[in-house]
Amino acid sequence: MNASSFLRAREWQITLAALGVGLLLLAFGSGSPAAAGEPLTVSVTVVPSDARNLACASGAVVDGVRCAFDEAERPVSARAPLRPYVTVGRELVLLSGVFEQEAVGAWARRHRRGEPRVTLECTGTHLGRVPEARVRFHPTASWHVRREIPAARVESCRIRSR
């Protein structure tokens, strides 16, 4: 075997190995869903108006936390309601307490008129999954039904980027 054919064979081995690793990550990389009570770290991107625009509607109550609207889309009393967020990994999650965090609330009030987008890195506790909820990202937008949405209570958030 000459050097040229050896290098070609080596390139194929590396390519096949990388493909195999990629397939394994695709099949098993997401892991199992977190169990209720487990710690959670999540990164989401927000704008100040999200504090009033994000909403979900569901009759589900997960560890005492619920959406701001019931299953008939009527407002209900909720101190720190679940709200829909899309993670930087493009996953839908329902989080309670994001804009109630002092640093996030202060940032949103400072930028009320502008719309700077920031990434928040939040830690909290996984509450379980909401079997079904309607979500919207603006008060005049249509509700969209989603199922089996992970829900979490946020305990702290750090603004990562401005």
Protein Blocks (a to p, Z undefined) as FASTA:
>chain_A
ZZklmmmmmmmmmmmmmmmmmmmmmmmmnopaddehiacdddddddfklmmmgccddfbd
gehiacfbdfkopacddfbacdddddfkopacddehklmpmklmmmmmmmmmpccdcddd
dddddfbjcfbacddfbfkbccdddehiacdddfbdcdfbZZ
